[in-house]
């Protein structure tokens, strides 16, 4: 686990299952899209991070969860994959 494509797919799944994003809309999201394309506010962003915390036994800071911190979906995915990699080396 940890490739950008796998993490993007997990984000898509969370958006559909927990954030009421239409499946066809979620499927269209790419790494190069602006984060605004995810249509996440701070609460729904918290759902995404909570999923990764639970699934991968991670802890994120409040700054990590701020949707304004990320310009592109790729930046969000890189933050998540970096934390997963760090957790795997502990």
N, C-alpha and C positions, 0 to 999 in steps of 0.2 A: 504494500500500500504506500502511496505517497506520490505517484506520478501526477503531474498537473491535470491530465485528462481524468484520472480517477477522482481527484478532489473536486474538479468541476462537476463531474457526474453526481457526486455526493451532494454538492450545493444544489444542483437541479432537483434532486430527490427531496431535500429538505424544503425547498421552495414550494414544491407541489404538495407534499404531505402536511406541512405545518404552516405554510404561509399563503395557502389558497391561490398559488400561481397556476395558471392554466398549463397543463402538460405540454401543449404545443409551443407555448410561449417560452417555457423553461428550456425546452429542447433547442431553441434558437440561440440561446445565450452562448457567446464565445469568449475566449480569454481576452480578446482585444476590445470587447465592449466596455463602455464606461460603466462604473459601478452603479450609476443611476439607472441603467437598464435592468438591474435586478429589482428595482422599485422597493428597496429596503429602507425602512425607517430604523431608528435605534432599537426598537422592540423586536422587529423581525430579524435584524442583524444578530440580536442576542440569541434568537432561536438557532440560527446557523452555527454560531460559536458554541452554544450549549451542546448541540449535536456532536461536534468534534471533541469537545471536552469529555463527554460521556463515552463516545466510541473509542477514543484514543488515549483516554486518561491524561488529559492535558489541563492546564490552567492558563487562562488569558487574563490580561489586565483590562481595566475599563477603556484605556486608550485603544486597545486592539479592536474593540467592538464598535468604535465610532465609525459610522459609514462615511463620514467626511474625510477620513484618513486615507481612503483609497481612491485613486483616479480610475483605474481599470480593474476589471475582474481578475486579470492576471496578477495584479498587486495583492489582492485579497487571497488568491490561491497560493501565491508564493509565501505569504505570511503563514497560512495554514500548513503548507508543506514543510516550511522551515521548522515550525514547532513540532510537527510529527517526527521529523528527522532528529531533532534534538532529544525528544522523548525516547526515541529508539536507541540513542547512544548512552542513555543514563543507566 
